[in-house]
Amino acid sequence: MSRQIVNRIAAALPGAENSDPWGGGHDCWKVGGKIFAVIGAVNRAVAVKTDGIDTAEMLIAAGPARRAPYFHKSWVELPLDCAEDELRHRIETSYRIILNGLPKKVQATLKEG
């Protein structure tokens, strides 16, 4: 898999926006101004949020996830070469977690657009 596939998956989500806030070639995906996925400039991996530390630890123990450096323990990093359906599932799950945490007014504007 490549970062283009990850970017295609993330770009298809309503209200998703891409930026490189730290410079240097990151692909940082946000919804409502909050990050839901990041492809590092150096690592061939995408960091995504899980629903909690227990889920993150389970994914790390079961593989292919690993601890996402610089993020809270509820985030994991998946290699870009893992199965596309796994990447899609984890990116979409992260997106929903972040979206559901946004204020209801913000959520409504994203669903309308």
PDB file as gemmi writes it, atoms N, CA and C in Angstrom:
CRYST1    1.000    1.000    1.000  90.00  90.00  90.00 P 1                      
ATOM      1  N   MET A   1       0.848  -1.181   0.000  1.00  0.00           N  
ATOM      2  CA  MET A   1       0.000   0.000   0.000  1.00  0.00           C  
ATOM      3  C   MET A   1       0.888   1.237   0.000  1.00  0.00           C  
ATOM      4  N   SER A   2       0.275   2.306  -0.360  1.00  0.00           N  
ATOM      5  CA  SER A   2       1.049   3.542  -0.429  1.00  0.00           C  
ATOM      6  C   SER A   2       0.307   4.662   0.286  1.00  0.00           C  
ATOM      7  N   ARG A   3       1.006   5.731   0.475  1.00  0.00           N  
ATOM      8  CA  ARG A   3       0.352   6.871   1.127  1.00  0.00           C  
ATOM      9  C   ARG A   3      -0.770   7.416   0.254  1.00  0.00           C  
ATOM     10  N   GLN A   4      -0.706   7.197  -1.070  1.00  0.00           N  
ATOM     11  CA  GLN A   4      -1.795   7.657  -1.950  1.00  0.00           C  
ATOM     12  C   GLN A   4      -3.098   6.924  -1.623  1.00  0.00           C  
ATOM     13  N   ILE A   5      -3.007   5.644  -1.293  1.00  0.00           N  
ATOM     14  CA  ILE A   5      -4.213   4.888  -0.938  1.00  0.00           C  
ATOM     15  C   ILE A   5      -4.784   5.401   0.379  1.00  0.00           C  
ATOM     16  N   VAL A   6      -3.936   5.632   1.357  1.00  0.00           N  
ATOM     17  CA  VAL A   6      -4.390   6.184   2.638  1.00  0.00           C  
ATOM     18  C   VAL A   6      -5.026   7.554   2.414  1.00  0.00           C  
ATOM     19  N   ASN A   7      -4.379   8.383   1.610  1.00  0.00           N  
ATOM     20  CA  ASN A   7      -4.928   9.716   1.336  1.00  0.00           C  
ATOM     21  C   ASN A   7      -6.266   9.633   0.609  1.00  0.00           C  
ATOM     22  N   ARG A   8      -6.412   8.672  -0.285  1.00  0.00           N  
ATOM     23  CA  ARG A   8      -7.685   8.495  -1.000  1.00  0.00           C  
ATOM     24  C   ARG A   8      -8.799   8.099  -0.021  1.00  0.00           C  
ATOM     25  N   ILE A   9      -8.493   7.187   0.888  1.00  0.00           N  
ATOM     26  CA  ILE A   9      -9.478   6.756   1.883  1.00  0.00           C  
ATOM     27  C   ILE A   9      -9.898   7.939   2.750  1.00  0.00           C  
ATOM     28  N   ALA A  10      -8.929   8.680   3.270  1.00  0.00           N  
ATOM     29  CA  ALA A  10      -9.222   9.814   4.159  1.00  0.00           C  
ATOM     30  C   ALA A  10      -9.951  10.931   3.418  1.00  0.00           C  
ATOM     31  N   ALA A  11      -9.549  11.210   2.198  1.00  0.00           N  
ATOM     32  CA  ALA A  11     -10.162  12.307   1.433  1.00  0.00           C  
ATOM     33  C   ALA A  11     -11.631  12.055   1.137  1.00  0.00           C  
ATOM     34  N   ALA A  12     -12.045  10.800   1.105  1.00  0.00           N  
ATOM     35  CA  ALA A  12     -13.434  10.455   0.783  1.00  0.00           C  
ATOM     36  C   ALA A  12     -14.389  10.692   1.958  1.00  0.00           C  
ATOM     37  N   LEU A  13     -13.857  10.969   3.127  1.00  0.00           N  
ATOM     38  CA  LEU A  13     -14.696  11.150   4.310  1.00  0.00           C  
ATOM     39  C   LEU A  13     -15.229  12.589   4.372  1.00  0.00           C  
ATOM     40  N   PRO A  14     -16.514  12.763   4.702  1.00  0.00           N  
ATOM     41  CA  PRO A  14     -17.127  14.099   4.719  1.00  0.00           C  
ATOM     42  C   PRO A  14     -16.397  15.079   5.644  1.00  0.00           C  
ATOM     43  N   GLY A  15     -16.043  16.219   5.117  1.00  0.00           N  
ATOM     44  CA  GLY A  15     -15.395  17.271   5.896  1.00  0.00           C  
ATOM     45  C   GLY A  15     -13.914  17.061   6.151  1.00  0.00           C  
ATOM     46  N   ALA A  16     -13.324  16.012   5.591  1.00  0.00           N  
ATOM     47  CA  ALA A  16     -11.906  15.736   5.819  1.00  0.00           C  
ATOM     48  C   ALA A  16     -11.049  16.772   5.104  1.00  0.00           C  
ATOM     49  N   GLU A  17     -10.033  17.245   5.811  1.00  0.00           N  
ATOM     50  CA  GLU A  17      -9.107  18.232   5.255  1.00  0.00           C  
ATOM     51  C   GLU A  17      -7.677  17.768   5.489  1.00  0.00           C  
ATOM     52  N   ASN A  18      -6.826  17.993   4.488  1.00  0.00           N  
ATOM     53  CA  ASN A  18      -5.427  17.585   4.553  1.00  0.00           C  
ATOM     54  C   ASN A  18      -4.544  18.813   4.719  1.00  0.00           C  
ATOM     55  N   SER A  19      -3.512  18.669   5.544  1.00  0.00           N  
ATOM     56  CA  SER A  19      -2.532  19.738   5.703  1.00  0.00           C  
ATOM     57  C   SER A  19      -1.193  19.120   6.107  1.00  0.00           C  
ATOM     58  N   ASP A  20      -0.171  19.948   6.176  1.00  0.00           N  
ATOM     59  CA  ASP A  20       1.147  19.545   6.653  1.00  0.00           C  
ATOM     60  C   ASP A  20       1.558  20.570   7.713  1.00  0.00           C  
ATOM     61  N   PRO A  21       0.935  20.498   8.908  1.00  0.00           N  
ATOM     62  CA  PRO A  21       1.134  21.548   9.916  1.00  0.00           C  
ATOM     63  C   PRO A  21       2.545  21.642  10.473  1.00  0.00           C  
ATOM     64  N   TRP A  22       3.325  20.579  10.384  1.00  0.00           N  
ATOM     65  CA  TRP A  22       4.677  20.592  10.932  1.00  0.00           C  
ATOM     66  C   TRP A  22       5.731  20.765   9.856  1.00  0.00           C  
ATOM     67  N   GLY A  23       5.309  20.784   8.602  1.00  0.00           N  
ATOM     68  CA  GLY A  23       6.251  20.872   7.491  1.00  0.00           C  
ATOM     69  C   GLY A  23       6.994  19.555   7.309  1.00  0.00           C  
ATOM     70  N   GLY A  24       7.701  19.463   6.233  1.00  0.00           N  
ATOM     71  CA  GLY A  24       8.536  18.289   6.029  1.00  0.00           C  
ATOM     72  C   GLY A  24       7.881  17.096   5.372  1.00  0.00           C  
ATOM     73  N   GLY A  25       6.650  17.219   4.918  1.00  0.00           N  
ATOM     74  CA  GLY A  25       6.036  16.138   4.163  1.00  0.00           C  
ATOM     75  C   GLY A  25       5.075  15.231   4.904  1.00  0.00           C  
ATOM     76  N   HIS A  26       4.477  15.710   5.979  1.00  0.00           N  
ATOM     77  CA  HIS A  26       3.441  14.939   6.663  1.00  0.00           C  
ATOM     78  C   HIS A  26       2.119  15.097   5.917  1.00  0.00           C  
ATOM     79  N   ASP A  27       1.272  14.093   5.977  1.00  0.00           N  
ATOM     80  CA  ASP A  27      -0.114  14.216   5.542  1.00  0.00           C  
ATOM     81  C   ASP A  27      -0.963  14.097   6.796  1.00  0.00           C  
ATOM     82  N   CYS A  28      -1.485  15.229   7.247  1.00  0.00           N  
ATOM     83  CA  CYS A  28      -2.272  15.288   8.465  1.00  0.00           C  
ATOM     84  C   CYS A  28      -3.738  15.484   8.080  1.00  0.00           C  
ATOM     85  N   TRP A  29      -4.578  14.518   8.418  1.00  0.00           N  
ATOM     86  CA  TRP A  29      -6.004  14.561   8.086  1.00  0.00           C  
ATOM     87  C   TRP A  29      -6.799  14.973   9.300  1.00  0.00           C  
ATOM     88  N   LYS A  30      -7.664  15.979   9.107  1.00  0.00           N  
ATOM     89  CA  LYS A  30      -8.480  16.519  10.196  1.00  0.00           C  
ATOM     90  C   LYS A  30      -9.937  16.563   9.775  1.00  0.00           C  
ATOM     91  N   VAL A  31     -10.811  16.513  10.783  1.00  0.00           N  
ATOM     92  CA  VAL A  31     -12.225  16.777  10.590  1.00  0.00           C  
ATOM     93  C   VAL A  31     -12.628  17.747  11.695  1.00  0.00           C  
ATOM     94  N   GLY A  32     -13.260  18.831  11.323  1.00  0.00           N  
ATOM     95  CA  GLY A  32     -13.629  19.843  12.311  1.00  0.00           C  
ATOM     96  C   GLY A  32     -12.438  20.402  13.052  1.00  0.00           C  
ATOM     97  N   GLY A  33     -11.273  20.425  12.410  1.00  0.00           N  
ATOM     98  CA  GLY A  33     -10.058  20.962  13.024  1.00  0.00           C  
ATOM     99  C   GLY A  33      -9.319  19.989  13.928  1.00  0.00           C  
ATOM    100  N   LYS A  34      -9.800  18.759  14.052  1.00  0.00           N  
ATOM    101  CA  LYS A  34      -9.184  17.751  14.922  1.00  0.00           C  
ATOM    102  C   LYS A  34      -8.588  16.622  14.081  1.00  0.00           C  
ATOM    103  N   ILE A  35      -7.399  16.184  14.444  1.00  0.00           N  
ATOM    104  CA  ILE A  35      -6.684  15.152  13.707  1.00  0.00           C  
ATOM    105  C   ILE A  35      -7.359  13.793  13.877  1.00  0.00           C  
ATOM    106  N   PHE A  36      -7.511  13.074  12.748  1.00  0.00           N  
ATOM    107  CA  PHE A  36      -7.964  11.685  12.824  1.00  0.00           C  
ATOM    108  C   PHE A  36      -6.977  10.718  12.170  1.00  0.00           C  
ATOM    109  N   ALA A  37      -6.042  11.198  11.366  1.00  0.00           N  
ATOM    110  CA  ALA A  37      -5.030  10.330  10.759  1.00  0.00           C  
ATOM    111  C   ALA A  37      -3.818  11.165  10.353  1.00  0.00           C  
ATOM    112  N   VAL A  38      -2.635  10.582  10.532  1.00  0.00           N  
ATOM    113  CA  VAL A  38      -1.396  11.265  10.154  1.00  0.00           C  
ATOM    114  C   VAL A  38      -0.446  10.258   9.520  1.00  0.00           C  
ATOM    115  N   ILE A  39       0.038  10.610   8.342  1.00  0.00           N  
ATOM    116  CA  ILE A  39       1.115   9.842   7.716  1.00  0.00           C  
ATOM    117  C   ILE A  39       2.386  10.637   7.963  1.00  0.00           C  
ATOM    118  N   GLY A  40       3.351  10.006   8.594  1.00  0.00           N  
ATOM    119  CA  GLY A  40       4.594  10.688   8.909  1.00  0.00           C  
ATOM    120  C   GLY A  40       5.430  10.976   7.676  1.00  0.00           C  
ATOM    121  N   ALA A  41       6.329  11.908   7.821  1.00  0.00           N  
ATOM    122  CA  ALA A  41       7.225  12.271   6.713  1.00  0.00           C  
ATOM    123  C   ALA A  41       8.279  11.199   6.487  1.00  0.00           C  
ATOM    124  N   VAL A  42       8.665  10.485   7.546  1.00  0.00           N  
ATOM    125  CA  VAL A  42       9.731   9.504   7.448  1.00  0.00           C  
ATOM    126  C   VAL A  42       9.187   8.073   7.534  1.00  0.00           C  
ATOM    127  N   ASN A  43       8.366   7.803   8.547  1.00  0.00           N  
ATOM    128  CA  ASN A  43       7.810   6.458   8.717  1.00  0.00           C  
ATOM    129  C   ASN A  43       6.848   6.127   7.586  1.00  0.00           C  
ATOM    130  N   ARG A  44       6.874   4.898   7.141  1.00  0.00           N  
ATOM    131  CA  ARG A  44       5.912   4.432   6.145  1.00  0.00           C  
ATOM    132  C   ARG A  44       4.727   3.843   6.905  1.00  0.00           C  
ATOM    133  N   ALA A  45       4.009   4.731   7.629  1.00  0.00           N  
ATOM    134  CA  ALA A  45       2.909   4.301   8.484  1.00  0.00           C  
ATOM    135  C   ALA A  45       1.904   5.432   8.643  1.00  0.00           C  
ATOM    136  N   VAL A  46       0.700   5.052   9.072  1.00  0.00           N  
ATOM    137  CA  VAL A  46      -0.340   6.029   9.357  1.00  0.00           C  
ATOM    138  C   VAL A  46      -0.763   5.856  10.818  1.00  0.00           C  
ATOM    139  N   ALA A  47      -0.837   6.973  11.538  1.00  0.00           N  
ATOM    140  CA  ALA A  47      -1.282   6.962  12.927  1.00  0.00           C  
ATOM    141  C   ALA A  47      -2.777   7.250  12.960  1.00  0.00           C  
ATOM    142  N   VAL A  48      -3.513   6.457  13.752  1.00  0.00           N  
ATOM    143  CA  VAL A  48      -4.961   6.619  13.884  1.00  0.00           C  
ATOM    144  C   VAL A  48      -5.364   6.459  15.343  1.00  0.00           C  
ATOM    145  N   LYS A  49      -6.492   7.061  15.691  1.00  0.00           N  
ATOM    146  CA  LYS A  49      -7.017   6.972  17.048  1.00  0.00           C  
ATOM    147  C   LYS A  49      -7.880   5.727  17.182  1.00  0.00           C  
ATOM    148  N   THR A  50      -7.806   5.081  18.351  1.00  0.00           N  
ATOM    149  CA  THR A  50      -8.694   3.974  18.673  1.00  0.00           C  
ATOM    150  C   THR A  50      -9.662   4.453  19.750  1.00  0.00           C  
ATOM    151  N   ASP A  51     -10.600   3.602  20.124  1.00  0.00           N  
ATOM    152  CA  ASP A  51     -11.581   4.021  21.123  1.00  0.00           C  
ATOM    153  C   ASP A  51     -11.041   3.995  22.552  1.00  0.00           C  
ATOM    154  N   GLY A  52      -9.802   3.595  22.726  1.00  0.00           N  
ATOM    155  CA  GLY A  52      -9.218   3.628  24.067  1.00  0.00           C  
ATOM    156  C   GLY A  52      -7.882   2.910  24.132  1.00  0.00           C  
ATOM    157  N   ILE A  53      -7.236   3.042  25.270  1.00  0.00           N  
ATOM    158  CA  ILE A  53      -5.919   2.444  25.473  1.00  0.00           C  
ATOM    159  C   ILE A  53      -5.996   0.922  25.366  1.00  0.00           C  
ATOM    160  N   ASP A  54      -7.072   0.318  25.901  1.00  0.00           N  
ATOM    161  CA  ASP A  54      -7.191  -1.144  25.842  1.00  0.00           C  
ATOM    162  C   ASP A  54      -7.235  -1.635  24.398  1.00  0.00           C  
ATOM    163  N   THR A  55      -7.989  -0.943  23.553  1.00  0.00           N  
ATOM    164  CA  THR A  55      -8.067  -1.326  22.136  1.00  0.00           C  
ATOM    165  C   THR A  55      -6.706  -1.163  21.476  1.00  0.00           C  
ATOM    166  N   ALA A  56      -6.040  -0.062  21.762  1.00  0.00           N  
ATOM    167  CA  ALA A  56      -4.711   0.171  21.181  1.00  0.00           C  
ATOM    168  C   ALA A  56      -3.747  -0.934  21.599  1.00  0.00           C  
ATOM    169  N   GLU A  57      -3.754  -1.282  22.879  1.00  0.00           N  
ATOM    170  CA  GLU A  57      -2.860  -2.337  23.360  1.00  0.00           C  
ATOM    171  C   GLU A  57      -3.183  -3.681  22.719  1.00  0.00           C  
ATOM    172  N   MET A  58      -4.470  -3.969  22.517  1.00  0.00           N  
ATOM    173  CA  MET A  58      -4.873  -5.216  21.882  1.00  0.00           C  
ATOM    174  C   MET A  58      -4.385  -5.258  20.430  1.00  0.00           C  
ATOM    175  N   LEU A  59      -4.536  -4.143  19.705  1.00  0.00           N  
ATOM    176  CA  LEU A  59      -4.074  -4.084  18.315  1.00  0.00           C  
ATOM    177  C   LEU A  59      -2.558  -4.223  18.216  1.00  0.00           C  
ATOM    178  N   ILE A  60      -1.860  -3.659  19.167  1.00  0.00           N  
ATOM    179  CA  ILE A  60      -0.398  -3.764  19.184  1.00  0.00           C  
ATOM    180  C   ILE A  60       0.009  -5.211  19.474  1.00  0.00           C  
ATOM    181  N   ALA A  61      -0.644  -5.832  20.450  1.00  0.00           N  
ATOM    182  CA  ALA A  61      -0.315  -7.220  20.806  1.00  0.00           C  
ATOM    183  C   ALA A  61      -0.641  -8.185  19.667  1.00  0.00           C  
ATOM    184  N   ALA A  62      -1.764  -7.945  18.981  1.00  0.00           N  
ATOM    185  CA  ALA A  62      -2.200  -8.836  17.901  1.00  0.00           C  
ATOM    186  C   ALA A  62      -1.490  -8.534  16.587  1.00  0.00           C  
ATOM    187  N   GLY A  63      -0.944  -7.329  16.457  1.00  0.00           N  
ATOM    188  CA  GLY A  63      -0.308  -6.902  15.204  1.00  0.00           C  
ATOM    189  C   GLY A  63      -1.376  -6.532  14.201  1.00  0.00           C  
ATOM    190  N   PRO A  64      -1.140  -5.762  13.181  1.00  0.00           N  
ATOM    191  CA  PRO A  64       0.142  -5.205  12.775  1.00  0.00           C  
ATOM    192  C   PRO A  64       0.442  -3.840  13.385  1.00  0.00           C  
ATOM    193  N   ALA A  65      -0.397  -3.380  14.320  1.00  0.00           N  
ATOM    194  CA  ALA A  65      -0.218  -2.035  14.864  1.00  0.00           C  
ATOM    195  C   ALA A  65       0.991  -1.973  15.795  1.00  0.00           C  
ATOM    196  N   ARG A  66       1.496  -0.759  15.943  1.00  0.00           N  
ATOM    197  CA  ARG A  66       2.549  -0.485  16.919  1.00  0.00           C  
ATOM    198  C   ARG A  66       2.214   0.853  17.585  1.00  0.00           C  
ATOM    199  N   ARG A  67       2.884   1.129  18.657  1.00  0.00           N  
ATOM    200  CA  ARG A  67       2.666   2.388  19.387  1.00  0.00           C  
ATOM    201  C   ARG A  67       2.958   3.553  18.452  1.00  0.00           C  
ATOM    202  N   ALA A  68       2.054   4.543  18.432  1.00  0.00           N  
ATOM    203  CA  ALA A  68       2.240   5.740  17.601  1.00  0.00           C  
ATOM    204  C   ALA A  68       3.055   6.764  18.397  1.00  0.00           C  
ATOM    205  N   PRO A  69       4.306   7.005  17.979  1.00  0.00           N  
ATOM    206  CA  PRO A  69       5.121   7.979  18.706  1.00  0.00           C  
ATOM    207  C   PRO A  69       4.498   9.378  18.657  1.00  0.00           C  
ATOM    208  N   TYR A  70       4.669  10.111  19.738  1.00  0.00           N  
ATOM    209  CA  TYR A  70       4.218  11.499  19.851  1.00  0.00           C  
ATOM    210  C   TYR A  70       2.708  11.638  20.059  1.00  0.00           C  
ATOM    211  N   PHE A  71       1.971  10.540  20.115  1.00  0.00           N  
ATOM    212  CA  PHE A  71       0.526  10.582  20.302  1.00  0.00           C  
ATOM    213  C   PHE A  71       0.152   9.930  21.628  1.00  0.00           C  
ATOM    214  N   HIS A  72      -1.074  10.189  22.071  1.00  0.00           N  
ATOM    215  CA  HIS A  72      -1.628   9.563  23.266  1.00  0.00           C  
ATOM    216  C   HIS A  72      -1.618   8.038  23.099  1.00  0.00           C  
ATOM    217  N   LYS A  73      -1.653   7.311  24.186  1.00  0.00           N  
ATOM    218  CA  LYS A  73      -1.603   5.851  24.147  1.00  0.00           C  
ATOM    219  C   LYS A  73      -2.815   5.211  23.479  1.00  0.00           C  
ATOM    220  N   SER A  74      -3.859   5.987  23.197  1.00  0.00           N  
ATOM    221  CA  SER A  74      -5.029   5.449  22.498  1.00  0.00           C  
ATOM    222  C   SER A  74      -4.838   5.484  20.973  1.00  0.00           C  
ATOM    223  N   TRP A  75      -3.695   5.977  20.521  1.00  0.00           N  
ATOM    224  CA  TRP A  75      -3.371   6.016  19.088  1.00  0.00           C  
ATOM    225  C   TRP A  75      -2.424   4.872  18.743  1.00  0.00           C  
ATOM    226  N   VAL A  76      -2.581   4.333  17.541  1.00  0.00           N  
ATOM    227  CA  VAL A  76      -1.665   3.309  17.034  1.00  0.00           C  
ATOM    228  C   VAL A  76      -1.171   3.729  15.669  1.00  0.00           C  
ATOM    229  N   GLU A  77      -0.124   3.077  15.244  1.00  0.00           N  
ATOM    230  CA  GLU A  77       0.451   3.320  13.930  1.00  0.00           C  
ATOM    231  C   GLU A  77       0.370   2.015  13.136  1.00  0.00           C  
ATOM    232  N   LEU A  78      -0.162   2.114  11.914  1.00  0.00           N  
ATOM    233  CA  LEU A  78      -0.257   0.959  11.027  1.00  0.00           C  
ATOM    234  C   LEU A  78       0.688   1.148   9.855  1.00  0.00           C  
ATOM    235  N   PRO A  79       1.449   0.118   9.491  1.00  0.00           N  
ATOM    236  CA  PRO A  79       2.317   0.249   8.323  1.00  0.00           C  
ATOM    237  C   PRO A  79       1.491   0.432   7.057  1.00  0.00           C  
ATOM    238  N   LEU A  80       2.007   1.216   6.121  1.00  0.00           N  
ATOM    239  CA  LEU A  80       1.274   1.480   4.880  1.00  0.00           C  
ATOM    240  C   LEU A  80       1.094   0.228   4.035  1.00  0.00           C  
ATOM    241  N   ASP A  81       1.878  -0.815   4.306  1.00  0.00           N  
ATOM    242  CA  ASP A  81       1.734  -2.034   3.511  1.00  0.00           C  
ATOM    243  C   ASP A  81       0.780  -3.058   4.124  1.00  0.00           C  
ATOM    244  N   CYS A  82       0.042  -2.674   5.180  1.00  0.00           N  
ATOM    245  CA  CYS A  82      -0.944  -3.624   5.703  1.00  0.00           C  
ATOM    246  C   CYS A  82      -2.159  -3.636   4.765  1.00  0.00           C  
ATOM    247  N   ALA A  83      -3.034  -4.586   4.943  1.00  0.00           N  
ATOM    248  CA  ALA A  83      -4.170  -4.787   4.039  1.00  0.00           C  
ATOM    249  C   ALA A  83      -5.023  -3.521   3.925  1.00  0.00           C  
ATOM    250  N   GLU A  84      -5.456  -3.222   2.701  1.00  0.00           N  
ATOM    251  CA  GLU A  84      -6.248  -2.008   2.468  1.00  0.00           C  
ATOM    252  C   GLU A  84      -7.526  -1.998   3.295  1.00  0.00           C  
ATOM    253  N   ASP A  85      -8.189  -3.152   3.458  1.00  0.00           N  
ATOM    254  CA  ASP A  85      -9.424  -3.171   4.244  1.00  0.00           C  
ATOM    255  C   ASP A  85      -9.154  -2.847   5.714  1.00  0.00           C  
ATOM    256  N   GLU A  86      -8.006  -3.259   6.243  1.00  0.00           N  
ATOM    257  CA  GLU A  86      -7.628  -2.918   7.614  1.00  0.00           C  
ATOM    258  C   GLU A  86      -7.349  -1.427   7.730  1.00  0.00           C  
ATOM    259  N   LEU A  87      -6.596  -0.872   6.777  1.00  0.00           N  
ATOM    260  CA  LEU A  87      -6.348   0.575   6.775  1.00  0.00           C  
ATOM    261  C   LEU A  87      -7.659   1.343   6.715  1.00  0.00           C  
ATOM    262  N   ARG A  88      -8.540   0.945   5.808  1.00  0.00           N  
ATOM    263  CA  ARG A  88      -9.830   1.625   5.653  1.00  0.00           C  
ATOM    264  C   ARG A  88     -10.625   1.574   6.960  1.00  0.00           C  
ATOM    265  N   HIS A  89     -10.703   0.398   7.550  1.00  0.00           N  
ATOM    266  CA  HIS A  89     -11.461   0.240   8.797  1.00  0.00           C  
ATOM    267  C   HIS A  89     -10.900   1.134   9.898  1.00  0.00           C  
ATOM    268  N   ARG A  90      -9.594   1.119  10.076  1.00  0.00           N  
ATOM    269  CA  ARG A  90      -8.985   1.901  11.158  1.00  0.00           C  
ATOM    270  C   ARG A  90      -9.074   3.405  10.908  1.00  0.00           C  
ATOM    271  N   ILE A  91      -8.912   3.843   9.668  1.00  0.00           N  
ATOM    272  CA  ILE A  91      -9.033   5.269   9.338  1.00  0.00           C  
ATOM    273  C   ILE A  91     -10.471   5.733   9.547  1.00  0.00           C  
ATOM    274  N   GLU A  92     -11.436   4.958   9.057  1.00  0.00           N  
ATOM    275  CA  GLU A  92     -12.851   5.326   9.210  1.00  0.00           C  
ATOM    276  C   GLU A  92     -13.273   5.294  10.675  1.00  0.00           C  
ATOM    277  N   THR A  93     -12.761   4.345  11.447  1.00  0.00           N  
ATOM    278  CA  THR A  93     -13.072   4.288  12.878  1.00  0.00           C  
ATOM    279  C   THR A  93     -12.506   5.507  13.591  1.00  0.00           C  
ATOM    280  N   SER A  94     -11.270   5.862  13.303  1.00  0.00           N  
ATOM    281  CA  SER A  94     -10.646   7.038  13.896  1.00  0.00           C  
ATOM    282  C   SER A  94     -11.440   8.295  13.549  1.00  0.00           C  
ATOM    283  N   TYR A  95     -11.815   8.407  12.290  1.00  0.00           N  
ATOM    284  CA  TYR A  95     -12.621   9.542  11.824  1.00  0.00           C  
ATOM    285  C   TYR A  95     -13.918   9.646  12.639  1.00  0.00           C  
ATOM    286  N   ARG A  96     -14.641   8.532  12.791  1.00  0.00           N  
ATOM    287  CA  ARG A  96     -15.918   8.544  13.526  1.00  0.00           C  
ATOM    288  C   ARG A  96     -15.715   8.927  14.988  1.00  0.00           C  
ATOM    289  N   ILE A  97     -14.634   8.425  15.606  1.00  0.00           N  
ATOM    290  CA  ILE A  97     -14.353   8.769  17.003  1.00  0.00           C  
ATOM    291  C   ILE A  97     -14.163  10.274  17.143  1.00  0.00           C  
ATOM    292  N   ILE A  98     -13.363  10.854  16.256  1.00  0.00           N  
ATOM    293  CA  ILE A  98     -13.107  12.295  16.306  1.00  0.00           C  
ATOM    294  C   ILE A  98     -14.374  13.076  15.972  1.00  0.00           C  
ATOM    295  N   LEU A  99     -15.078  12.675  14.911  1.00  0.00           N  
ATOM    296  CA  LEU A  99     -16.319  13.350  14.515  1.00  0.00           C  
ATOM    297  C   LEU A  99     -17.332  13.355  15.653  1.00  0.00           C  
ATOM    298  N   ASN A 100     -17.517  12.210  16.307  1.00  0.00           N  
ATOM    299  CA  ASN A 100     -18.499  12.108  17.391  1.00  0.00           C  
ATOM    300  C   ASN A 100     -18.111  12.929  18.615  1.00  0.00           C  
ATOM    301  N   GLY A 101     -16.839  13.283  18.741  1.00  0.00           N  
ATOM    302  CA  GLY A 101     -16.383  14.109  19.851  1.00  0.00           C  
ATOM    303  C   GLY A 101     -16.507  15.611  19.594  1.00  0.00           C  
ATOM    304  N   LEU A 102     -16.854  15.976  18.366  1.00  0.00           N  
ATOM    305  CA  LEU A 102     -17.012  17.396  18.023  1.00  0.00           C  
ATOM    306  C   LEU A 102     -18.352  17.915  18.538  1.00  0.00           C  
ATOM    307  N   PRO A 103     -18.456  19.226  18.769  1.00  0.00           N  
ATOM    308  CA  PRO A 103     -19.749  19.797  19.157  1.00  0.00           C  
ATOM    309  C   PRO A 103     -20.825  19.468  18.114  1.00  0.00           C  
ATOM    310  N   LYS A 104     -22.045  19.279  18.581  1.00  0.00           N  
ATOM    311  CA  LYS A 104     -23.155  18.892  17.697  1.00  0.00           C  
ATOM    312  C   LYS A 104     -23.348  19.879  16.543  1.00  0.00           C  
ATOM    313  N   LYS A 105     -23.153  21.162  16.787  1.00  0.00           N  
ATOM    314  CA  LYS A 105     -23.301  22.154  15.714  1.00  0.00           C  
ATOM    315  C   LYS A 105     -22.262  21.947  14.617  1.00  0.00           C  
ATOM    316  N   VAL A 106     -21.059  21.626  15.007  1.00  0.00           N  
ATOM    317  CA  VAL A 106     -19.987  21.364  14.029  1.00  0.00           C  
ATOM    318  C   VAL A 106     -20.305  20.093  13.261  1.00  0.00           C  
ATOM    319  N   GLN A 107     -20.735  19.057  13.975  1.00  0.00           N  
ATOM    320  CA  GLN A 107     -21.102  17.795  13.323  1.00  0.00           C  
ATOM    321  C   GLN A 107     -22.192  18.029  12.268  1.00  0.00           C  
ATOM    322  N   ALA A 108     -23.188  18.838  12.606  1.00  0.00           N  
ATOM    323  CA  ALA A 108     -24.286  19.096  11.678  1.00  0.00           C  
ATOM    324  C   ALA A 108     -23.795  19.773  10.406  1.00  0.00           C  
ATOM    325  N   THR A 109     -22.867  20.701  10.513  1.00  0.00           N  
ATOM    326  CA  THR A 109     -22.369  21.381   9.323  1.00  0.00           C  
ATOM    327  C   THR A 109     -21.573  20.437   8.439  1.00  0.00           C  
ATOM    328  N   LEU A 110     -20.872  19.487   9.044  1.00  0.00           N  
ATOM    329  CA  LEU A 110     -20.079  18.535   8.267  1.00  0.00           C  
ATOM    330  C   LEU A 110     -20.973  17.529   7.557  1.00  0.00           C  
ATOM    331  N   LYS A 111     -22.053  17.134   8.195  1.00  0.00           N  
ATOM    332  CA  LYS A 111     -22.971  16.184   7.591  1.00  0.00           C  
ATOM    333  C   LYS A 111     -23.776  16.819   6.466  1.00  0.00           C  
ATOM    334  N   GLU A 112     -24.031  18.132   6.575  1.00  0.00           N  
ATOM    335  CA  GLU A 112     -24.753  18.840   5.517  1.00  0.00           C  
ATOM    336  C   GLU A 112     -23.879  19.025   4.295  1.00  0.00           C  
ATOM    337  N   GLY A 113     -22.572  19.275   4.516  1.00  0.00           N  
ATOM    338  CA  GLY A 113     -21.646  19.564   3.435  1.00  0.00           C  
ATOM    339  C   GLY A 113     -21.127  18.333   2.853  1.00  0.00           C  
TER     340      GLY A 113                                                      
END                                                                             
